[in-house]
Amino acid sequence: MDNNTKGVTYFCAIDGSPAAYESFQLVMRDVLREECDKLVLGHVFNTKKDYLPFNMKQQYIQDTYESKIIQLG
């Protein structure tokens, strides 16, 4: 990493939708520099919404994205 390179923080809102996953993939694939950038994922959930489909439930979303970002440390 060049000493003059400053890292950037990217924020991705995730909700289980294909569009949210695509934006996450775009950041990971095309812009994130692992050596200096940070990635922040945000997900707002309500445990009372038990009627949501499986792919929109908090634990599924957390598990899915954790497995994708584990490589970043």
Distance bins in CASP14 RR format, pairs under 12 A and 6 or more apart:
PFRMAT RR
TARGET T0000
AUTHOR 0000-0000-0000
RMODE 2
METHOD distances of the structure
MODEL  1
1 7 0 0 0 0 1 0 0 0 0 0 0
1 33 0 0 0 0 1 0 0 0 0 0 0
1 34 0 0 0 0 1 0 0 0 0 0 0
1 35 1 0 1 0 0 0 0 0 0 0 0
1 36 1 0 1 0 0 0 0 0 0 0 0
1 37 0 0 0 0 0 1 0 0 0 0 0
2 33 0 0 0 0 0 1 0 0 0 0 0
2 35 0 0 0 0 1 0 0 0 0 0 0
2 36 0 0 0 0 1 0 0 0 0 0 0
3 35 0 0 0 0 0 1 0 0 0 0 0
3 36 0 0 0 0 0 1 0 0 0 0 0
4 36 0 0 0 0 0 1 0 0 0 0 0
5 33 1 0 0 1 0 0 0 0 0 0 0
5 35 0 0 0 0 1 0 0 0 0 0 0
5 36 1 0 1 0 0 0 0 0 0 0 0
5 37 0 0 0 0 1 0 0 0 0 0 0
6 33 0 0 0 0 0 1 0 0 0 0 0
6 35 0 0 0 0 0 1 0 0 0 0 0
6 36 1 0 0 1 0 0 0 0 0 0 0
6 37 0 0 0 0 1 0 0 0 0 0 0
6 38 0 0 0 0 0 1 0 0 0 0 0
7 31 0 0 0 0 0 1 0 0 0 0 0
7 32 0 0 0 0 0 1 0 0 0 0 0
7 33 1 0 0 1 0 0 0 0 0 0 0
7 34 0 0 0 0 0 1 0 0 0 0 0
7 35 0 0 0 0 1 0 0 0 0 0 0
7 36 1 0 1 0 0 0 0 0 0 0 0
7 37 1 0 1 0 0 0 0 0 0 0 0
7 38 1 0 0 1 0 0 0 0 0 0 0
7 39 0 0 0 0 0 1 0 0 0 0 0
8 27 0 0 0 0 0 1 0 0 0 0 0
8 31 0 0 0 0 1 0 0 0 0 0 0
8 32 0 0 0 0 1 0 0 0 0 0 0
8 33 1 0 0 1 0 0 0 0 0 0 0
8 35 0 0 0 0 0 1 0 0 0 0 0
8 36 1 0 0 1 0 0 0 0 0 0 0
8 37 1 0 1 0 0 0 0 0 0 0 0
8 38 1 0 0 1 0 0 0 0 0 0 0
8 39 0 0 0 0 1 0 0 0 0 0 0
8 40 0 0 0 0 0 1 0 0 0 0 0
9 27 0 0 0 0 0 1 0 0 0 0 0
9 31 0 0 0 0 0 1 0 0 0 0 0
9 32 0 0 0 0 0 1 0 0 0 0 0
9 33 0 0 0 0 0 1 0 0 0 0 0
9 36 0 0 0 0 0 1 0 0 0 0 0
9 37 1 0 0 1 0 0 0 0 0 0 0
9 38 1 0 1 0 0 0 0 0 0 0 0
9 39 1 0 0 1 0 0 0 0 0 0 0
9 40 1 0 0 1 0 0 0 0 0 0 0
9 41 0 0 0 0 0 1 0 0 0 0 0
10 23 0 0 0 0 1 0 0 0 0 0 0
10 24 0 0 0 0 1 0 0 0 0 0 0
10 26 0 0 0 0 1 0 0 0 0 0 0
10 27 1 0 1 0 0 0 0 0 0 0 0
10 28 0 0 0 0 1 0 0 0 0 0 0
10 30 0 0 0 0 0 1 0 0 0 0 0
10 31 1 0 0 1 0 0 0 0 0 0 0
10 32 1 0 0 1 0 0 0 0 0 0 0
10 33 0 0 0 0 0 1 0 0 0 0 0
10 34 0 0 0 0 0 1 0 0 0 0 0
10 36 0 0 0 0 0 1 0 0 0 0 0
10 37 1 0 0 1 0 0 0 0 0 0 0
10 38 1 0 0 1 0 0 0 0 0 0 0
10 39 1 0 1 0 0 0 0 0 0 0 0
10 40 1 0 0 1 0 0 0 0 0 0 0
10 41 0 0 0 0 1 0 0 0 0 0 0
10 42 0 0 0 0 0 1 0 0 0 0 0
10 69 0 0 0 0 0 1 0 0 0 0 0
10 72 0 0 0 0 0 1 0 0 0 0 0
11 20 0 0 0 0 0 1 0 0 0 0 0
11 23 0 0 0 0 0 1 0 0 0 0 0
11 24 0 0 0 0 0 1 0 0 0 0 0
11 27 0 0 0 0 1 0 0 0 0 0 0
11 32 0 0 0 0 0 1 0 0 0 0 0
11 37 0 0 0 0 0 1 0 0 0 0 0
11 38 0 0 0 0 1 0 0 0 0 0 0
11 39 0 0 0 0 1 0 0 0 0 0 0
11 40 1 0 1 0 0 0 0 0 0 0 0
11 41 1 0 0 1 0 0 0 0 0 0 0
11 42 1 0 0 1 0 0 0 0 0 0 0
11 43 0 0 0 0 0 1 0 0 0 0 0
12 19 0 0 0 0 0 1 0 0 0 0 0
12 20 1 0 0 1 0 0 0 0 0 0 0
12 21 0 0 0 0 1 0 0 0 0 0 0
12 22 0 0 0 0 0 1 0 0 0 0 0
12 23 1 0 1 0 0 0 0 0 0 0 0
12 24 1 0 1 0 0 0 0 0 0 0 0
12 25 0 0 0 0 1 0 0 0 0 0 0
12 26 0 0 0 0 1 0 0 0 0 0 0
12 27 1 0 1 0 0 0 0 0 0 0 0
12 28 0 0 0 0 1 0 0 0 0 0 0
12 31 0 0 0 0 0 1 0 0 0 0 0
12 32 0 0 0 0 0 1 0 0 0 0 0
12 38 0 0 0 0 0 1 0 0 0 0 0
12 39 1 0 0 1 0 0 0 0 0 0 0
12 40 1 0 0 1 0 0 0 0 0 0 0
12 41 1 0 1 0 0 0 0 0 0 0 0
12 42 1 0 0 1 0 0 0 0 0 0 0
12 43 0 0 0 0 1 0 0 0 0 0 0
12 61 0 0 0 0 0 1 0 0 0 0 0
12 65 0 0 0 0 1 0 0 0 0 0 0
12 68 0 0 0 0 0 1 0 0 0 0 0
12 69 0 0 0 0 0 1 0 0 0 0 0
13 19 0 0 0 0 1 0 0 0 0 0 0
13 20 1 0 0 1 0 0 0 0 0 0 0
13 21 0 0 0 0 0 1 0 0 0 0 0
13 23 1 0 0 1 0 0 0 0 0 0 0
13 24 0 0 0 0 1 0 0 0 0 0 0
13 27 0 0 0 0 0 1 0 0 0 0 0
13 40 0 0 0 0 1 0 0 0 0 0 0
13 41 1 0 0 1 0 0 0 0 0 0 0
13 42 1 0 1 0 0 0 0 0 0 0 0
13 43 1 0 0 1 0 0 0 0 0 0 0
13 44 0 0 0 0 1 0 0 0 0 0 0
13 45 0 0 0 0 0 1 0 0 0 0 0
13 61 0 0 0 0 0 1 0 0 0 0 0
13 65 0 0 0 0 0 1 0 0 0 0 0
14 20 1 0 1 0 0 0 0 0 0 0 0
14 21 1 0 0 1 0 0 0 0 0 0 0
14 22 0 0 0 0 0 1 0 0 0 0 0
14 23 0 0 0 0 1 0 0 0 0 0 0
14 24 1 0 0 1 0 0 0 0 0 0 0
14 25 0 0 0 0 0 1 0 0 0 0 0
14 27 0 0 0 0 0 1 0 0 0 0 0
14 39 0 0 0 0 0 1 0 0 0 0 0
14 40 0 0 0 0 0 1 0 0 0 0 0
14 41 1 0 1 0 0 0 0 0 0 0 0
14 42 1 0 1 0 0 0 0 0 0 0 0
14 43 1 0 1 0 0 0 0 0 0 0 0
14 44 0 0 0 0 1 0 0 0 0 0 0
14 45 0 0 0 0 0 1 0 0 0 0 0
14 55 0 0 0 0 0 1 0 0 0 0 0
14 56 0 0 0 0 0 1 0 0 0 0 0
14 58 0 0 0 0 0 1 0 0 0 0 0
14 60 0 0 0 0 0 1 0 0 0 0 0
14 61 1 0 1 0 0 0 0 0 0 0 0
14 62 0 0 0 0 1 0 0 0 0 0 0
14 63 0 0 0 0 0 1 0 0 0 0 0
14 64 0 0 0 0 1 0 0 0 0 0 0
14 65 1 0 1 0 0 0 0 0 0 0 0
14 66 0 0 0 0 0 1 0 0 0 0 0
14 68 0 0 0 0 0 1 0 0 0 0 0
14 69 0 0 0 0 0 1 0 0 0 0 0
15 21 0 0 0 0 1 0 0 0 0 0 0
15 23 0 0 0 0 0 1 0 0 0 0 0
15 24 0 0 0 0 0 1 0 0 0 0 0
15 41 0 0 0 0 0 1 0 0 0 0 0
15 42 0 0 0 0 1 0 0 0 0 0 0
15 43 1 0 0 1 0 0 0 0 0 0 0
15 44 0 0 0 0 1 0 0 0 0 0 0
15 45 0 0 0 0 1 0 0 0 0 0 0
15 46 0 0 0 0 0 1 0 0 0 0 0
15 49 0 0 0 0 0 1 0 0 0 0 0
15 52 0 0 0 0 1 0 0 0 0 0 0
15 53 0 0 0 0 0 1 0 0 0 0 0
15 55 0 0 0 0 1 0 0 0 0 0 0
15 56 1 0 0 1 0 0 0 0 0 0 0
15 57 0 0 0 0 0 1 0 0 0 0 0
15 58 0 0 0 0 0 1 0 0 0 0 0
15 60 0 0 0 0 0 1 0 0 0 0 0
15 61 1 0 0 1 0 0 0 0 0 0 0
15 62 0 0 0 0 0 1 0 0 0 0 0
15 64 0 0 0 0 0 1 0 0 0 0 0
15 65 0 0 0 0 0 1 0 0 0 0 0
16 22 0 0 0 0 0 1 0 0 0 0 0
16 23 0 0 0 0 0 1 0 0 0 0 0
16 24 0 0 0 0 1 0 0 0 0 0 0
16 41 0 0 0 0 0 1 0 0 0 0 0
16 42 0 0 0 0 0 1 0 0 0 0 0
16 43 0 0 0 0 1 0 0 0 0 0 0
16 44 0 0 0 0 0 1 0 0 0 0 0
16 45 0 0 0 0 0 1 0 0 0 0 0
16 52 0 0 0 0 1 0 0 0 0 0 0
16 53 0 0 0 0 1 0 0 0 0 0 0
16 54 0 0 0 0 1 0 0 0 0 0 0
16 55 1 0 1 0 0 0 0 0 0 0 0
16 56 1 0 1 0 0 0 0 0 0 0 0
16 57 0 0 0 0 1 0 0 0 0 0 0
16 58 0 0 0 0 1 0 0 0 0 0 0
16 59 0 0 0 0 0 1 0 0 0 0 0
16 60 1 0 0 1 0 0 0 0 0 0 0
16 61 1 0 1 0 0 0 0 0 0 0 0
16 62 0 0 0 0 0 1 0 0 0 0 0
16 63 0 0 0 0 0 1 0 0 0 0 0
16 64 1 0 0 1 0 0 0 0 0 0 0
16 65 0 0 0 0 1 0 0 0 0 0 0
17 23 0 0 0 0 1 0 0 0 0 0 0
17 24 0 0 0 0 0 1 0 0 0 0 0
17 43 0 0 0 0 0 1 0 0 0 0 0
17 52 0 0 0 0 0 1 0 0 0 0 0
17 53 0 0 0 0 0 1 0 0 0 0 0
17 55 0 0 0 0 1 0 0 0 0 0 0
17 56 1 0 0 1 0 0 0 0 0 0 0
17 61 0 0 0 0 1 0 0 0 0 0 0
17 64 0 0 0 0 0 1 0 0 0 0 0
18 24 0 0 0 0 0 1 0 0 0 0 0
18 25 0 0 0 0 0 1 0 0 0 0 0
18 55 0 0 0 0 1 0 0 0 0 0 0
18 56 0 0 0 0 0 1 0 0 0 0 0
19 25 0 0 0 0 0 1 0 0 0 0 0
19 26 0 0 0 0 0 1 0 0 0 0 0
20 26 0 0 0 0 0 1 0 0 0 0 0
20 27 0 0 0 0 0 1 0 0 0 0 0
20 41 0 0 0 0 1 0 0 0 0 0 0
20 42 0 0 0 0 1 0 0 0 0 0 0
20 43 0 0 0 0 1 0 0 0 0 0 0
20 44 0 0 0 0 0 1 0 0 0 0 0
20 55 0 0 0 0 0 1 0 0 0 0 0
20 56 0 0 0 0 0 1 0 0 0 0 0
20 61 0 0 0 0 1 0 0 0 0 0 0
20 64 0 0 0 0 0 1 0 0 0 0 0
20 65 0 0 0 0 1 0 0 0 0 0 0
21 27 0 0 0 0 0 1 0 0 0 0 0
21 28 0 0 0 0 0 1 0 0 0 0 0
21 29 0 0 0 0 0 1 0 0 0 0 0
21 41 0 0 0 0 0 1 0 0 0 0 0
21 55 0 0 0 0 1 0 0 0 0 0 0
21 56 0 0 0 0 0 1 0 0 0 0 0
21 61 0 0 0 0 1 0 0 0 0 0 0
21 64 0 0 0 0 1 0 0 0 0 0 0
21 65 0 0 0 0 1 0 0 0 0 0 0
21 68 0 0 0 0 1 0 0 0 0 0 0
22 28 0 0 0 0 0 1 0 0 0 0 0
22 29 0 0 0 0 0 1 0 0 0 0 0
22 30 0 0 0 0 0 1 0 0 0 0 0
23 29 0 0 0 0 0 1 0 0 0 0 0
23 30 0 0 0 0 0 1 0 0 0 0 0
23 31 0 0 0 0 0 1 0 0 0 0 0
23 39 0 0 0 0 0 1 0 0 0 0 0
23 41 0 0 0 0 0 1 0 0 0 0 0
23 42 0 0 0 0 0 1 0 0 0 0 0
23 65 0 0 0 0 0 1 0 0 0 0 0
24 30 0 0 0 0 0 1 0 0 0 0 0
24 31 0 0 0 0 0 1 0 0 0 0 0
24 32 0 0 0 0 1 0 0 0 0 0 0
24 39 0 0 0 0 1 0 0 0 0 0 0
24 40 0 0 0 0 0 1 0 0 0 0 0
24 41 1 0 0 1 0 0 0 0 0 0 0
24 42 0 0 0 0 0 1 0 0 0 0 0
24 43 0 0 0 0 0 1 0 0 0 0 0
24 61 0 0 0 0 0 1 0 0 0 0 0
24 64 0 0 0 0 1 0 0 0 0 0 0
24 65 1 0 0 1 0 0 0 0 0 0 0
24 68 1 0 0 1 0 0 0 0 0 0 0
24 69 0 0 0 0 1 0 0 0 0 0 0
25 31 0 0 0 0 0 1 0 0 0 0 0
25 32 0 0 0 0 0 1 0 0 0 0 0
25 39 0 0 0 0 0 1 0 0 0 0 0
25 64 0 0 0 0 0 1 0 0 0 0 0
25 65 0 0 0 0 0 1 0 0 0 0 0
25 68 0 0 0 0 1 0 0 0 0 0 0
25 69 0 0 0 0 0 1 0 0 0 0 0
26 32 0 0 0 0 1 0 0 0 0 0 0
26 39 0 0 0 0 0 1 0 0 0 0 0
27 33 0 0 0 0 0 1 0 0 0 0 0
27 34 0 0 0 0 0 1 0 0 0 0 0
27 37 0 0 0 0 1 0 0 0 0 0 0
27 38 0 0 0 0 0 1 0 0 0 0 0
27 39 1 0 0 1 0 0 0 0 0 0 0
27 40 0 0 0 0 0 1 0 0 0 0 0
27 41 0 0 0 0 1 0 0 0 0 0 0
27 65 0 0 0 0 0 1 0 0 0 0 0
27 68 0 0 0 0 0 1 0 0 0 0 0
27 69 0 0 0 0 0 1 0 0 0 0 0
27 72 0 0 0 0 0 1 0 0 0 0 0
28 34 0 0 0 0 1 0 0 0 0 0 0
28 37 0 0 0 0 0 1 0 0 0 0 0
28 39 1 0 0 1 0 0 0 0 0 0 0
28 41 0 0 0 0 0 1 0 0 0 0 0
28 65 0 0 0 0 0 1 0 0 0 0 0
28 68 1 0 0 1 0 0 0 0 0 0 0
28 69 0 0 0 0 1 0 0 0 0 0 0
28 71 0 0 0 0 1 0 0 0 0 0 0
28 72 0 0 0 0 1 0 0 0 0 0 0
29 68 0 0 0 0 0 1 0 0 0 0 0
30 37 0 0 0 0 0 1 0 0 0 0 0
31 37 1 0 0 1 0 0 0 0 0 0 0
31 39 0 0 0 0 1 0 0 0 0 0 0
32 38 0 0 0 0 1 0 0 0 0 0 0
32 39 1 0 1 0 0 0 0 0 0 0 0
32 40 0 0 0 0 0 1 0 0 0 0 0
32 68 0 0 0 0 0 1 0 0 0 0 0
32 69 0 0 0 0 1 0 0 0 0 0 0
32 71 0 0 0 0 0 1 0 0 0 0 0
32 72 0 0 0 0 1 0 0 0 0 0 0
33 39 0 0 0 0 0 1 0 0 0 0 0
33 72 0 0 0 0 0 1 0 0 0 0 0
34 69 0 0 0 0 0 1 0 0 0 0 0
34 71 0 0 0 0 1 0 0 0 0 0 0
34 72 1 0 0 1 0 0 0 0 0 0 0
34 73 0 0 0 0 1 0 0 0 0 0 0
35 72 0 0 0 0 0 1 0 0 0 0 0
36 72 0 0 0 0 0 1 0 0 0 0 0
37 72 0 0 0 0 1 0 0 0 0 0 0
38 69 0 0 0 0 0 1 0 0 0 0 0
38 72 0 0 0 0 1 0 0 0 0 0 0
38 73 0 0 0 0 0 1 0 0 0 0 0
39 65 0 0 0 0 1 0 0 0 0 0 0
39 68 0 0 0 0 1 0 0 0 0 0 0
39 69 1 0 0 1 0 0 0 0 0 0 0
39 71 0 0 0 0 0 1 0 0 0 0 0
39 72 1 0 0 1 0 0 0 0 0 0 0
39 73 0 0 0 0 0 1 0 0 0 0 0
40 65 0 0 0 0 0 1 0 0 0 0 0
40 69 0 0 0 0 0 1 0 0 0 0 0
40 72 0 0 0 0 0 1 0 0 0 0 0
41 61 0 0 0 0 1 0 0 0 0 0 0
41 62 0 0 0 0 1 0 0 0 0 0 0
41 64 0 0 0 0 0 1 0 0 0 0 0
41 65 1 0 1 0 0 0 0 0 0 0 0
41 66 0 0 0 0 1 0 0 0 0 0 0
41 68 0 0 0 0 1 0 0 0 0 0 0
41 69 1 0 0 1 0 0 0 0 0 0 0
41 72 0 0 0 0 0 1 0 0 0 0 0
42 58 0 0 0 0 0 1 0 0 0 0 0
42 61 0 0 0 0 1 0 0 0 0 0 0
42 62 0 0 0 0 0 1 0 0 0 0 0
42 65 0 0 0 0 1 0 0 0 0 0 0
42 69 0 0 0 0 0 1 0 0 0 0 0
43 56 0 0 0 0 0 1 0 0 0 0 0
43 57 0 0 0 0 0 1 0 0 0 0 0
43 58 1 0 0 1 0 0 0 0 0 0 0
43 59 0 0 0 0 0 1 0 0 0 0 0
43 60 0 0 0 0 0 1 0 0 0 0 0
43 61 1 0 1 0 0 0 0 0 0 0 0
43 62 1 0 0 1 0 0 0 0 0 0 0
43 63 0 0 0 0 0 1 0 0 0 0 0
43 64 0 0 0 0 0 1 0 0 0 0 0
43 65 0 0 0 0 1 0 0 0 0 0 0
43 66 0 0 0 0 0 1 0 0 0 0 0
44 56 0 0 0 0 0 1 0 0 0 0 0
44 58 0 0 0 0 1 0 0 0 0 0 0
44 61 0 0 0 0 0 1 0 0 0 0 0
45 52 0 0 0 0 1 0 0 0 0 0 0
45 56 0 0 0 0 1 0 0 0 0 0 0
45 57 1 0 0 1 0 0 0 0 0 0 0
45 58 1 0 1 0 0 0 0 0 0 0 0
45 59 0 0 0 0 1 0 0 0 0 0 0
45 60 0 0 0 0 0 1 0 0 0 0 0
45 61 1 0 0 1 0 0 0 0 0 0 0
45 62 0 0 0 0 1 0 0 0 0 0 0
46 52 0 0 0 0 1 0 0 0 0 0 0
46 56 0 0 0 0 0 1 0 0 0 0 0
46 57 0 0 0 0 0 1 0 0 0 0 0
46 58 0 0 0 0 1 0 0 0 0 0 0
47 57 0 0 0 0 1 0 0 0 0 0 0
47 58 1 0 0 1 0 0 0 0 0 0 0
47 59 0 0 0 0 0 1 0 0 0 0 0
48 58 0 0 0 0 0 1 0 0 0 0 0
49 56 0 0 0 0 1 0 0 0 0 0 0
49 57 0 0 0 0 1 0 0 0 0 0 0
49 58 0 0 0 0 1 0 0 0 0 0 0
50 56 0 0 0 0 0 1 0 0 0 0 0
50 57 0 0 0 0 1 0 0 0 0 0 0
50 58 0 0 0 0 0 1 0 0 0 0 0
50 59 0 0 0 0 0 1 0 0 0 0 0
51 57 0 0 0 0 0 1 0 0 0 0 0
52 58 0 0 0 0 1 0 0 0 0 0 0
52 59 0 0 0 0 0 1 0 0 0 0 0
52 60 0 0 0 0 1 0 0 0 0 0 0
52 61 0 0 0 0 0 1 0 0 0 0 0
53 60 0 0 0 0 1 0 0 0 0 0 0
53 61 0 0 0 0 0 1 0 0 0 0 0
54 60 1 0 1 0 0 0 0 0 0 0 0
54 61 0 0 0 0 0 1 0 0 0 0 0
54 63 0 0 0 0 0 1 0 0 0 0 0
54 64 0 0 0 0 0 1 0 0 0 0 0
55 61 1 0 0 1 0 0 0 0 0 0 0
55 63 0 0 0 0 0 1 0 0 0 0 0
55 64 0 0 0 0 1 0 0 0 0 0 0
56 64 0 0 0 0 0 1 0 0 0 0 0
57 63 0 0 0 0 1 0 0 0 0 0 0
57 64 0 0 0 0 0 1 0 0 0 0 0
58 64 0 0 0 0 0 1 0 0 0 0 0
58 65 0 0 0 0 0 1 0 0 0 0 0
59 65 0 0 0 0 0 1 0 0 0 0 0
59 66 0 0 0 0 0 1 0 0 0 0 0
60 66 0 0 0 0 0 1 0 0 0 0 0
60 67 0 0 0 0 0 1 0 0 0 0 0
61 67 0 0 0 0 0 1 0 0 0 0 0
61 68 0 0 0 0 0 1 0 0 0 0 0
62 68 0 0 0 0 0 1 0 0 0 0 0
62 69 0 0 0 0 0 1 0 0 0 0 0
63 69 0 0 0 0 0 1 0 0 0 0 0
63 70 0 0 0 0 0 1 0 0 0 0 0
64 70 0 0 0 0 0 1 0 0 0 0 0
65 71 0 0 0 0 0 1 0 0 0 0 0
65 72 0 0 0 0 0 1 0 0 0 0 0
66 72 0 0 0 0 0 1 0 0 0 0 0
66 73 0 0 0 0 0 1 0 0 0 0 0
END
